[in-house]
Amino acid sequence: MMPVLSEQAPGTVSLVGAGPGDLELLTLRAWRRLQQAEVVVYDNLVGPGIVDLVPAQAQRIYVGKSAGNHTLAQEDICQLLVDLARQSLRVVRLKGGDPFVFGRGGEEMDVLLQQQIPVEIVPGITAALGAGASFGFPLTHRDHAQSCIFVTGHLKDHTVDLNWQTLAQPHQTVVIYMGVTALATIARELQAAGLAASTPAALIYKATWPQQAIYTTTVAELDATAQRHSIKPPTLLVIGTVVSMHSSCSHSKQPPRYP
């Protein structure tokens, strides 16, 4: 028997992870919240078909951000969520990936709680997990990586100031979100911190989406690879020897489907 999931109360906000893109990777709770929603505030990286799960009578508000093009500032998005909840609506804030992994979910939660608005967090599959599954490489493996580090390559002040010594350690996987515009800096600083220039790396575009693609390279060749293939955001950077395992599993541009 399927479990009975709780109903979302009016005047509350659910911060819902939409997963990496593939509709079938939504969680059951995320699907249920979309079915119950009276208004959905959604992002640029929500995969195709997911917003279509929202009831026709529900209001849909797009607040997506892309490089140099922000529909609303983050402060305005937070205020929008507060205003909608105060109208006693069931509000779903729909985010690509997981709301608590570089999705600003923590910032939105803080504002809502400060305004005494109840918040629910519905986790989603983050892009790194979707990338590994789609292209057949693990993020950890006893022969390759005993740890995995997620970092963002795009800080609030638009700089790239990371702990390069920590990221350059052996026997780990480093996943860098939002780093495609800083590849030259990332490659230079990692090598200066001691990471071998020949370390395998992969640039993964829109993992789990229909147009997903992987470009394998090395740390030294990151920027040249991106320029050669005209790689644009949203692209995930994965660094480590686990990347070399991707050829052992099917990695067609279309994920397999089953009846």
N, C-alpha and C positions, 0 to 999 in steps of 0.2 A: 504494500500500500504506500502511495506517495505521502510524504509528510505534509501536514497542514502548516503553512507558513503564516506568520503574523501579518496583519493588515497594517499599512502605514496610516497613521493618524493625521487628520487635517491639521494644518498649521505647523507641519514638520518638514524637514529637508532630508532627503536621502542622497548622500554623495555616492554615486554608483559608478563602479568601474565597468567600462564597456569592453574591456579586453583589448588585445592587440589589433583587432580588425575583423577577423572571421566571425560572422554571425553565430556560428555553432559553438564558439568558445565563450559565449555569455554564460554566467552562472544562472541557476534556476531562480535565485533570489533577485538577481538583476532583472531577469525577464518579468518576474512578478511585479516588481516595482514599476516597470514601464507600463504594465497593464493597468496599474492602479493610478497612474499619474494624472493629475489635472493640469500640470504645466511641467514641461521639460526644458531645462536650460542646458544646451549641449555644445560640445567642442568641435574643433576642426578635425581631430583624429578619430572620431567615432566612425567605425567601419560601415560599409554600404549595407543598407537594409535594416540596420539596428533601429534607427529613428522611426522607421516604418512600423515597428511594433507598438508604437504609442497609439492609443485610441484616437480616432479621427476627431473627436470633440475636444481633445486636450490641446492646450496652447503649446506651441513650440517656439523657442527663442534661441537663435543661433548667436553664440558669443565667441566664436572661434578666433584663434590667434595663429598667424603665420609670420614668417620673417618680415619685419617691417610693416605688418598690416594687422593691427589689433582692432577687432570690432568694438570692444569695450576694454577700458583699463581694468586691471584686477580689482581695484577699489570699487569701481562701479559694478562689477559682477557681484562682489560681496554684498553691496547695498541692494542690488536687484533681488538677491536671494532673501534678504531680510524683508524687503517690501512684499514679496510674493507670499512668504510664510505668514506675515501679519494679516493677509487677506483670508486666512484659514484655508489655504489651498494645500493639497498634497504636492509638494515640490520635489522633483527629481533633478539633481545636478549630475548630468551624464558626462563622464570623462573617458578619453581613450586610456587603455591600459588599466592601471590601478590608481585610485585617487590619492593614495599616500606615497606613491613612487614618482617623484618629480612632477606631480600633477597639481600642486598648490592646494590640495585638499586640506592640508593642515592649516593653511592660512584662512581658508573659507570656514572651516570648522571653528577656529578661534573666534572669528567675527560673529558667527551665529550664536555660539555659546555665550559670548559677552552680552548679546541681546536677548538672552534667555530663550532662545529658540531651540527646541530639541533637534538633535542631529543623529542620523544613522549612517554608518559606514558600510557600504557593500563592496567588498574587495573584488578586484578583477585580475585577470592574468596580465602581467606586465610584459612589455615588448620583448625583453630579453628571453623570457621563457618561451614566448611564441616563436622567436627567431631560432632558438635551439631546436625546438620541436619540428619546425618546418624544414630546416636544412640539415637535420640529423647530426648535430653535435651537442654533447652534454656541456653544461657549464662547470660541472665538477666531475673528476674522474681520478681514480687512485693512481693511474700512471701519468697524469698530466697536471691536475690542479686540485689541491686540497682546500682551496677557498675561492670565493668569488666576490668581487667588489663592484658595486654599482656606484657610479659617480655621474655628475652632470658637467658637461663641457661648456655650459652657458650660465654664468652667474648673474645675479641681479644687476650688477654694475657693468655687464657685458664683457668682463674679463675672464681669463682662464687661469685661475690661480689654485692649482691642485697640489696635493702632497705627492710630488713626483717620486720621492724616494720610496714611499709606501707602494705606489703603483708599479714601480719597476722591480719589485721583488719576484723571485722565481716561483714556480709551482703554484700559480694562481691564474684565475681568469679575471680580466678587467673589462667591464662593460661601461661604455661612455655614451650617455644619452645627450642629444643636442650638441654634438661636437663636430659636425661635418664642416662648419665654417671655420674651425680652428685646427684643422688637421696638421698643418705645418708646425704650429706651435706645440701641439701634443706630441708629434713624432720627435721633434727636436729636444723637448724637455725630458721625455722618457729615455732617450738615448744618452743624454747628458747625465741622467741619474743612474745609468748603468745597464739599462735594458738593451739586449743585443739587437742590432739593426735587422737581423734576419728573423726575429720573432714573428710567427704567423699572426695575421690580423684579417679581419673581414669587415667589409662595409655592407650592411644589410638594409635594403630599401623596402619599407612598408611590409614588414614580415606578416604573413598570413593573409594579406590582401591579394586580390586576383593578380595584381601587377608586381608582386613581390620579386625581389632579385637579390642575389648575393655576389659580391666581388671580393675574392680572396687575394691577399697581397701580403706584404711584410710591413713592419713598422717603418722602415726606411722609405718605403714606396707609397705610403698612405696618401699623401697629397697628390702625387703624380697619378695614382690610380683614380682618385676622385676626379681629377681634371680630365683624364683620358676618357672616362665614361660619363662625364657631365653629371656627376652624382649630386643630388639636391636633398634637402630635408623633406620628409622625416627619414633620416638614416641613422641606424644604430651602429656603433663601432664596438667590435669585440676583439680583444687582444689576448693571445695565449695559445699554447700548443693544442688545446682542444679543438681549435678551428680546423686543424689538419684532419680531423675525424669526419668532417662533413661529407666527404666522398663515399663513406661507407654506408650511407643511407640515401634513399631516394630524395632528391631535392629539386624536383621539377617546380616550375613557377606556379603551378596550380596544386594546392594541397590535395591529397587523395580524398575522395568522397565515398561514402558507403551508404547503401540503401537503408 
